[in-house]
Amino acid sequence: MATTKIRIMTLKVFRAADFPDCTNGGASSKFDRIDVIVDDGFSKEVDLDDAPENLFKLEVMSIGPSKSAHLVPVRQPSGVVGPMMGGNYATTSDSRWSRYVASQLGPEFRFVATCLPIHDRFETQEMYDALTR
């Protein structure tokens, strides 16, 4: 068990009150808050080889000339399809969070919404095939 010192910010998880959970048991269905690895946050020691279930990282995707950001768990199961959107979101009012998200997206995203989708849904290949046809 080798611990590593990382920087994190704690974000509040937002769920739809009138809609069932669609995460298929994802971390955001179990925790009201998640920790996200950032550059400028609070110091925390974790074992990244056995990361806590509520530890996430920001993932940026390019779709043509546009960019998109979402949160993915550090610890992910193998042999399944995902991660994908499960219906929940997370954010914090800490201004360092919005600066961090903007810095990851690039200078053209100086002002960006920072309530981000949580991609913590995983499915078996059979479930994925059944739900996408």
VEXBADO-766311 format. One record per residue (C-alpha): y, x, z negated. Coordinates in steps of 0.02 Angstrom, whole numbers, padded with zeros to 5 digits, always signed. Each point is the difference from the previous one (the first is absolute). Layout:
VEXBADO-766311
YXZ;...
end
This chain:
VEXBADO-766311
+00000+00000+00000;+00150+00096+00066;+00164-00085-00035;+00153+00023+00109;+00179-00033-00049;+00080-00123+00121;+00162-00100+00007;-00015-00189-00002;+00105-00157-00005;-00067-00161-00072;+00024-00154+00110;-00020-00183-00043;-00130-00097+00099;+00055-00166+00076;-00129-00133+00042;+00018-00174+00073;-00013-00123-00145;-00065-00142+00108;-00122+00094+00111;-00172+00073-00040;-00029+00187-00010;-00039+00075+00170;-00028+00180-00053;-00189-00018-00013;+00010+00075-00175;+00132+00130+00041;+00094+00092-00136;+00156-00108+00018;-00103-00152-00052;-00043+00087-00165;+00160+00090-00048;+00177-00067-00026;+00068+00175+00029;-00053+00143+00111;+00046+00185-00002;+00056+00077+00164;+00006+00187+00035;+00179+00052+00041;+00107+00157+00009;+00122-00045-00140;-00083-00101-00137;-00080+00011-00169;-00126+00137-00033;-00181-00052-00025;-00164+00095-00007;-00144-00076+00098;-00167+00052+00069;+00028-00030+00187;-00188+00014+00032;-00024-00150-00115;+00171-00082+00019;+00045-00154-00102;-00027-00162+00095;+00185-00043-00013;+00061+00166+00077;+00074-00024+00173;+00093+00100+00132;+00124-00048+00134;-00067-00001+00177;+00116+00000+00150;-00058-00063+00170;+00088+00018+00166;-00012-00149+00117;+00086+00056+00159;+00177+00049-00046;-00008-00098-00164;-00068+00054-00168;-00081-00101-00136;-00044+00042-00180;-00131-00071-00117;-00095+00051-00156;-00183+00054+00000;-00113+00045-00146;-00038+00184-00026;-00179-00044-00047;-00084-00090+00145;-00180-00055+00020;-00104+00074+00140;-00101-00093+00129;+00120-00146+00014;+00143-00056+00113;+00175+00021-00070;+00117+00014-00082;+00090-00153+00063;+00130-00123-00063;-00064-00111-00139;+00156-00107-00022;+00086+00089-00146;+00159+00103-00007;+00076+00127-00120;+00172+00069-00040;+00112+00063-00139;+00187-00008-00033;+00005+00189-00029;+00118+00069+00133;-00109+00155+00022;-00131-00114+00079;+00113-00059+00141;+00058+00178+00031;-00180+00060+00006;-00055-00136+00124;+00151+00035+00111;-00035+00188-00005;-00179-00029+00059;+00052-00115+00142;+00138+00114+00065;+00190+00007+00010;+00014-00155+00110;-00070-00101-00147;+00137+00035-00126;+00003-00182-00054;-00175-00070-00009;-00089-00139-00093;-00109+00079-00132;-00110-00145-00053;-00151+00065+00094;-00167-00079+00046;-00150+00062-00096;-00148+00042+00112;-00143-00006-00125;-00123-00117+00085;-00166+00074+00056;-00140-00092+00091;-00175+00037+00056;-00018+00016+00188;-00094-00166+00005;+00138-00090-00096;+00133+00078+00112;-00093-00054+00158;-00022-00178-00065;+00183-00018-00049;+00076+00075+00158;-00093-00102+00132;
end
